[in-house]
Amino acid sequence: TFIAPLALLMCQSFYDESKVLNKFGVMKEYTGFYLYFYFVMVFFQFLIDMLSVNIADLFHRWQVLDYLEFCQYRFKIRTSDWKGKEATYDEMLSPHQRSIDQLCFSEQYYCIITFCAIGTLSWMLGLQIIFANRWNIFNDPASPIVLVVALVSCKGGRMLASLVKKFLRIWVVRMDDLRIYSQTSIAQILKRKGGFAQSQAALNLLAGGPPKPPQGSAHDGWPEPKTYDTKGMERYRRA
């Protein structure tokens, strides 16, 4: 939602170099109207997202809000500053979904997504400028210098971000807050709504053990595969 106006602004700034907007027949002096459209659509995009989540919750019975509330609780009781450093995963999920669930759709997750999107956008715009101008980077004597400067800038930016994070104490786990959230009743957090929050499987999972399959089901008597057995876990999940 917020990356689209930024992409258009970058294409406008490098209009003659990238020739992206020129290929679509958009004149440089008319790009302001497209920017206004994007900024107006931000509000309506939030409304569309709200309607989509409520439709998934009420019509399809997917307890999205309960799951996000549970993710928020897990993020608050994390033991590490960066949630991705924790080694515990939700083994109820498919192996290729556990890394996303590990970040709990928190502000850390959206921070990663934002930086990855901006980096990918800048990379694609740079390649577009190279291809549009037919510039041979291997024939340019300044290419090694540019590469070294880019690597040093990335390394320096990472070190600077680490120093700023330590100085501002961003996402620091405070023991007082952790103690308060840990003492909060799980039933009080999860039983506000129906569906996933009241299911016995969720309560068994929070208690420390996986839920038992119903008698007579496809999983009855089928031992759960180990985490390294990707194919076995996928068949177990799809059964």
C-alpha positions in Angstrom: 0.0 0.0 0.0 2.7 2.5 0.9 5.3 1.1 -1.5 3.3 1.9 -4.6 3.5 5.7 -4.3 7.2 5.4 -3.5 7.8 3.3 -6.6 5.9 5.8 -8.7 7.9 8.7 -7.1 11.2 6.9 -7.9 10.1 6.3 -11.5 9.3 10.0 -11.7 12.6 11.0 -10.3 14.5 8.8 -12.8 12.0 9.4 -15.7 14.6 10.0 -18.4 17.0 7.4 -17.1 14.7 4.4 -16.5 12.1 5.2 -19.2 9.5 3.1 -17.3 6.7 5.7 -17.3 7.6 6.6 -20.9 7.0 3.0 -22.0 3.5 3.2 -20.5 2.7 6.5 -22.2 2.7 8.5 -19.0 4.1 12.0 -19.4 6.3 13.3 -16.6 4.1 16.3 -15.8 1.1 14.0 -15.4 2.6 11.7 -12.7 1.4 14.0 -10.0 -2.2 12.9 -10.7 -1.2 9.2 -10.3 0.4 10.1 -6.9 -2.8 11.7 -5.7 -4.7 8.6 -6.8 -2.4 6.4 -4.8 -2.6 8.5 -1.6 -6.4 8.6 -1.9 -6.6 4.9 -2.4 -4.7 4.2 0.9 -7.8 4.9 2.9 -10.0 2.7 0.8 -7.4 -0.1 0.8 -7.7 -0.2 4.6 -11.4 -0.5 4.3 -11.0 -3.4 1.7 -8.6 -5.2 4.1 -11.1 -4.8 7.0 -13.9 -6.2 4.9 -11.8 -9.1 3.7 -10.8 -10.1 7.2 -14.4 -10.0 8.4 -15.6 -12.0 5.4 -12.9 -14.7 6.1 -14.0 -14.7 9.8 -17.8 -14.7 9.4 -18.3 -16.5 6.1 -15.4 -19.0 5.9 -15.1 -19.4 9.7 -11.4 -18.7 9.6 -10.5 -17.2 13.0 -8.0 -14.7 11.7 -8.5 -12.2 14.4 -8.1 -14.8 17.1 -4.9 -16.0 15.5 -3.5 -12.5 15.2 -4.4 -11.9 18.9 -2.6 -15.0 19.8 0.4 -13.9 17.8 0.4 -10.6 19.6 0.5 -12.4 22.9 3.4 -14.6 21.8 5.3 -11.6 20.6 4.9 -9.9 24.0 6.2 -12.9 26.0 9.2 -13.5 23.7 12.5 -14.1 25.4 14.7 -12.5 22.8 14.8 -9.0 21.5 14.5 -10.3 17.9 11.7 -12.8 17.6 13.4 -14.7 14.8 16.3 -15.7 17.1 14.1 -18.0 19.2 14.5 -21.7 18.3 11.0 -22.8 19.2 8.5 -23.3 16.3 4.9 -24.2 16.1 5.1 -27.8 14.9 1.4 -27.8 14.1 2.1 -25.8 11.0 3.7 -27.0 7.8 7.5 -26.6 7.7 7.4 -23.9 5.0 5.0 -21.8 7.2 6.8 -21.9 10.5 9.4 -19.1 9.7 6.5 -16.6 8.9 4.6 -17.7 12.0 7.8 -17.3 14.1 7.7 -13.6 13.6 4.0 -13.5 14.8 3.1 -10.8 12.1 4.6 -8.3 14.5 6.2 -4.9 13.7 9.5 -6.8 13.2 7.9 -8.8 10.4 6.6 -5.7 8.7 9.9 -4.0 9.2 11.6 -6.9 7.3 9.0 -6.8 4.6 9.3 -3.1 4.1 13.1 -3.1 3.8 13.0 -6.1 1.5 10.4 -4.4 -0.7 12.3 -1.2 -0.9 15.6 -3.0 -1.6 14.0 -5.1 -4.4 12.4 -2.0 -5.9 15.7 -0.2 -5.9 17.4 -3.2 -7.5 14.8 -3.6 -10.2 14.9 0.2 -11.0 18.7 0.1 -11.2 18.6 -2.9 -13.6 16.0 -1.1 -15.7 18.3 1.9 -16.0 21.2 -0.3 -17.0 19.1 -2.1 -19.7 17.4 1.0 -21.0 20.7 2.8 -21.5 22.5 -0.3 -22.7 25.3 0.2 -20.2 27.9 -2.6 -20.0 28.9 -2.7 -16.3 31.8 -5.0 -17.1 33.3 -2.5 -19.5 33.1 0.4 -17.0 36.3 0.9 -15.0 34.3 2.5 -12.2 32.2 -0.6 -11.6 34.6 -2.2 -9.0 34.8 1.1 -7.1 31.0 1.4 -7.1 30.7 -2.2 -5.9 33.2 -1.6 -3.1 31.4 1.6 -2.0 28.0 -0.2 -2.1 29.3 -3.1 0.1 30.9 -0.7 2.5 27.8 1.4 2.7 25.7 -1.7 3.4 28.0 -2.9 6.1 28.3 0.6 7.6 24.5 1.0 7.5 24.1 -2.4 9.3 26.5 -1.4 12.0 24.9 2.0 12.4 21.4 0.5 12.7 22.8 -1.9 15.4 24.2 1.0 17.3 21.0 3.0 17.0 19.0 0.0 18.1 21.1 -0.4 21.2 21.1 3.3 22.0 17.3 3.7 21.6 16.6 0.2 23.1 14.3 -0.7 20.3 12.4 -4.0 20.9 14.2 -4.6 24.2 12.5 -7.3 26.3 11.9 -5.8 29.7 11.6 -8.3 32.5 8.8 -6.4 34.2 6.7 -6.4 31.1 7.5 -10.1 30.5 6.5 -11.0 34.0 3.2 -9.1 33.6 2.3 -10.7 30.3 3.4 -14.2 31.5 1.1 -14.0 34.5 -1.9 -13.0 32.4 -4.4 -15.7 32.1 -4.3 -17.5 28.8 -7.9 -18.3 29.0 -8.7 -14.6 29.4 -6.7 -13.8 26.2 -8.0 -16.6 24.1 -11.6 -17.1 25.2 -12.9 -13.7 24.2 -14.3 -15.1 21.0 -15.4 -18.5 19.6 -13.7 -20.8 17.1 -10.0 -21.2 17.5 -9.9 -19.5 20.8 -12.2 -22.0 22.5 -10.9 -25.1 20.8 -9.4 -27.8 22.9 -6.5 -28.1 20.4 -5.4 -24.6 21.1 -5.5 -25.0 24.8 -3.5 -28.3 24.6 -1.0 -26.6 22.4 -0.5 -23.7 24.9 -0.3 -26.3 27.8 2.9 -27.7 26.1 1.6 -30.8 24.3 0.2 -31.3 20.8 -3.5 -32.0 20.5 -4.6 -35.6 20.1 -6.4 -36.5 16.9 -10.0 -37.5 17.2 -10.8 -41.2 17.3 -11.5 -42.7 13.9 -9.8 -39.9 12.0 -7.1 -40.2 9.5 -4.5 -39.2 12.1 -5.7 -41.7 14.7 -2.8 -44.0 15.5 -0.5 -42.2 13.1 2.6 -40.9 14.9 3.4 -37.3 14.0 6.5 -37.1 11.8 9.6 -35.3 13.0 10.4 -31.8 12.0 13.2 -32.8 9.6 10.8 -35.1 7.7 9.4 -32.4 5.3 7.5 -34.7 3.0 6.1 -36.8 5.9 5.0 -33.6 7.7 3.3 -32.4 4.5 1.4 -35.7 4.1 0.4 -35.6 7.8 -0.9 -32.1 7.4 -2.9 -32.8 4.3 -4.5 -36.0 5.6 
